[in-house]
Protein backbone atom coordinates (compact mmCIF):
# COMPACT_ATOMS: atom_id res chain seq x y z
CA UNK A 1 0.00 0.00 0.00
CA UNK A 2 1.43 3.37 -1.05
CA UNK A 3 1.78 6.12 1.55
CA UNK A 4 -0.72 8.96 1.35
CA UNK A 5 0.53 12.07 -0.43
CA UNK A 6 -1.47 15.31 -0.52
CA UNK A 7 -2.35 16.36 -4.07
CA UNK A 8 -0.50 19.68 -3.76
CA UNK A 9 2.83 17.82 -3.46
CA UNK A 10 2.38 16.36 -6.95
CA UNK A 11 1.38 19.79 -8.28
CA UNK A 12 4.51 21.28 -6.72
CA UNK A 13 6.77 18.69 -8.36
CA UNK A 14 5.15 19.22 -11.75
CA UNK A 15 5.40 23.03 -11.54
CA UNK A 16 1.62 23.31 -11.70
CA UNK A 17 1.26 24.73 -8.18
CA UNK A 18 3.23 27.88 -9.03
CA UNK A 19 1.07 28.41 -12.12
CA UNK A 20 -2.15 28.02 -10.11
CA UNK A 21 -0.96 30.51 -7.49
CA UNK A 22 -0.23 33.01 -10.26
CA UNK A 23 -3.70 32.49 -11.75
CA UNK A 24 -5.35 32.94 -8.33
CA UNK A 25 -3.54 36.25 -7.70
CA UNK A 26 -4.54 37.46 -11.16
CA UNK A 27 -8.20 36.75 -10.34
CA UNK A 28 -7.84 38.93 -7.22
CA UNK A 29 -7.05 41.92 -9.43
CA UNK A 30 -10.60 41.81 -10.83
CA UNK A 31 -12.18 39.69 -8.13
CA UNK A 32 -14.70 37.06 -9.15
CA UNK A 33 -13.97 34.61 -6.34
CA UNK A 34 -17.22 34.92 -4.40
CA UNK A 35 -20.80 34.97 -5.60
CA UNK A 36 -20.83 38.81 -5.74
CA UNK A 37 -18.26 38.91 -8.59
CA UNK A 38 -17.70 42.61 -7.83
CA UNK A 39 -14.53 42.95 -9.93
CA UNK A 40 -12.72 44.94 -7.22
CA UNK A 41 -8.90 44.89 -7.14
CA UNK A 42 -8.26 43.12 -3.85
CA UNK A 43 -4.50 43.11 -4.48
CA UNK A 44 -4.56 46.92 -4.32
CA UNK A 45 -6.02 46.75 -0.81
CA UNK A 46 -9.60 47.47 -1.83
CA UNK A 47 -12.56 45.65 -0.28
CA UNK A 48 -15.51 44.49 -2.32
CA UNK A 49 -19.06 43.66 -1.36
CA UNK A 50 -17.94 40.59 0.59
CA UNK A 51 -15.53 42.79 2.63
CA UNK A 52 -12.67 40.33 2.13
CA UNK A 53 -9.18 41.55 1.27
CA UNK A 54 -6.22 39.74 -0.29
CA UNK A 55 -6.13 37.21 2.53
CA UNK A 56 -9.56 35.89 3.39
CA UNK A 57 -10.11 34.88 7.01
CA UNK A 58 -12.18 31.87 7.90
CA UNK A 59 -14.05 31.93 11.19
CA UNK A 60 -15.19 28.30 11.13
CA UNK A 61 -15.74 25.32 8.89
CA UNK A 62 -17.73 22.12 8.99
CA UNK A 63 -19.76 19.56 7.12
CA UNK A 64 -23.02 20.91 5.72
CA UNK A 65 -25.49 18.05 5.50
CA UNK A 66 -28.50 20.10 4.37
CA UNK A 67 -27.94 19.87 0.61
CA UNK A 68 -29.43 17.31 -1.79
CA UNK A 69 -27.67 13.92 -1.84
CA UNK A 70 -25.84 14.43 -5.18
CA UNK A 71 -24.36 17.71 -3.91
CA UNK A 72 -23.29 16.66 -0.43
CA UNK A 73 -22.16 13.07 -0.88
CA UNK A 74 -21.86 11.08 2.33
CA UNK A 75 -19.63 13.52 4.28
CA UNK A 76 -21.35 16.82 3.60
CA UNK A 77 -20.81 19.58 1.04
CA UNK A 78 -18.80 21.79 3.39
CA UNK A 79 -19.54 25.14 4.94
CA UNK A 80 -16.92 27.89 5.24
CA UNK A 81 -18.46 31.18 6.42
CA UNK A 82 -16.33 34.34 6.20
CA UNK A 83 -14.95 36.04 9.28
CA UNK A 84 -16.72 39.40 9.11
Sine and cosine of phi, psi and omega as CSV:
sin_phi,cos_phi,sin_psi,cos_psi,sin_omega,cos_omega
0.00,0.00,0.78,-0.62,-0.02,-1.00
-0.97,0.26,0.55,-0.83,0.04,-1.00
-0.94,0.34,0.55,-0.83,0.03,-1.00
-0.91,0.42,0.67,-0.74,0.10,-1.00
-0.73,-0.68,0.82,-0.57,0.04,-1.00
-0.87,0.50,0.56,-0.83,-0.07,-1.00
-0.86,0.51,-0.54,0.84,-0.04,-1.00
-0.90,0.43,-0.42,0.91,0.02,-1.00
-0.92,0.40,-0.65,0.76,0.06,-1.00
-0.91,0.40,-0.63,0.78,0.04,-1.00
-0.90,0.43,-0.61,0.79,0.03,-1.00
-0.90,0.43,-0.72,0.69,0.02,-1.00
-0.87,0.49,-0.63,0.77,-0.06,-1.00
-0.99,0.15,-0.12,0.99,-0.04,-1.00
0.99,0.11,-0.02,1.00,-0.04,-1.00
-0.95,0.30,-0.54,0.84,-0.04,-1.00
-0.88,0.48,-0.70,0.71,0.01,-1.00
-0.87,0.48,-0.65,0.76,0.02,-1.00
-0.91,0.42,-0.65,0.76,0.00,-1.00
-0.92,0.38,-0.61,0.79,0.06,-1.00
-0.88,0.47,-0.70,0.71,0.02,-1.00
-0.87,0.49,-0.68,0.73,0.02,-1.00
-0.90,0.43,-0.64,0.77,0.00,-1.00
-0.90,0.43,-0.70,0.72,0.03,-1.00
-0.90,0.44,-0.60,0.80,0.03,-1.00
-0.89,0.45,-0.63,0.78,0.02,-1.00
-0.91,0.41,-0.47,0.88,0.03,-1.00
-0.94,0.35,-0.35,0.94,0.00,-1.00
-0.96,0.27,-0.36,0.93,0.13,-0.99
-0.61,-0.80,0.95,0.30,-0.27,-0.96
-0.83,0.56,0.80,-0.60,0.12,-0.99
-0.70,-0.72,0.46,0.89,-0.12,-0.99
-0.99,0.13,-0.43,0.90,0.07,-1.00
-0.94,-0.34,0.03,-1.00,-0.07,-1.00
-0.91,0.42,-0.34,0.94,-0.01,-1.00
-0.95,0.30,-0.49,0.87,-0.02,-1.00
0.69,0.72,0.81,0.59,-0.12,-0.99
-0.97,0.24,-0.31,0.95,0.03,-1.00
0.97,0.23,0.17,0.99,-0.02,-1.00
-0.94,0.34,0.46,-0.89,0.03,-1.00
-1.00,0.00,1.00,-0.02,-0.02,-1.00
-0.93,0.37,-0.42,0.91,0.02,-1.00
-0.94,0.33,-0.36,0.93,0.03,-1.00
-1.00,0.01,0.15,0.99,0.05,-1.00
1.00,0.05,0.12,0.99,0.00,-1.00
-1.00,0.09,0.46,-0.89,0.04,-1.00
-0.93,-0.38,0.70,-0.71,0.03,-1.00
-1.00,-0.05,-0.33,-0.95,-0.02,-1.00
-0.87,0.50,-0.59,0.80,-0.04,-1.00
-0.97,0.23,-0.17,0.99,0.04,-1.00
0.93,0.38,0.34,0.94,0.02,-1.00
-0.99,-0.16,0.64,-0.77,0.01,-1.00
-1.00,-0.10,-0.49,-0.87,-0.01,-1.00
-0.90,0.44,-0.64,0.77,-0.02,-1.00
-0.93,-0.36,0.97,-0.24,0.02,-1.00
-0.93,0.36,0.59,-0.81,0.05,-1.00
-0.94,-0.34,0.69,-0.72,0.00,-1.00
-0.96,-0.29,0.79,-0.61,-0.03,-1.00
-1.00,-0.01,-0.44,0.90,0.03,-1.00
-0.23,-0.97,0.19,-0.98,0.08,-1.00
-0.44,-0.90,0.34,-0.94,0.01,-1.00
0.04,-1.00,0.18,-0.98,0.04,-1.00
-0.95,0.31,0.69,-0.73,0.05,-1.00
-0.92,-0.39,0.95,-0.30,-0.11,-0.99
-0.99,-0.10,0.11,0.99,-0.11,-0.99
-1.00,0.04,0.00,1.00,0.00,-1.00
-1.00,0.06,0.16,-0.99,0.05,-1.00
-0.92,0.40,0.47,-0.88,-0.06,-1.00
-0.76,0.65,-0.72,0.69,-0.02,-1.00
-0.90,0.44,-0.42,0.91,-0.01,-1.00
-1.00,0.08,-0.55,0.84,-0.13,-0.99
-0.98,-0.18,-0.28,0.96,-0.05,-1.00
0.89,0.45,-0.47,-0.88,-0.03,-1.00
-0.98,-0.20,-0.09,1.00,0.00,-1.00
-0.88,-0.48,0.16,0.99,0.03,-1.00
0.99,-0.11,0.38,-0.92,-0.04,-1.00
-1.00,0.03,-0.27,0.96,0.00,-1.00
1.00,-0.07,0.58,-0.81,-0.01,-1.00
-0.62,-0.78,0.88,-0.47,0.00,-1.00
-0.76,-0.65,1.00,0.04,0.00,-1.00
-0.97,0.26,0.51,-0.86,0.03,-1.00
-0.96,0.30,0.34,-0.94,0.05,-1.00
-0.99,-0.12,1.00,0.02,-0.04,-1.00
-1.00,-0.01,0.00,0.00,0.00,0.00
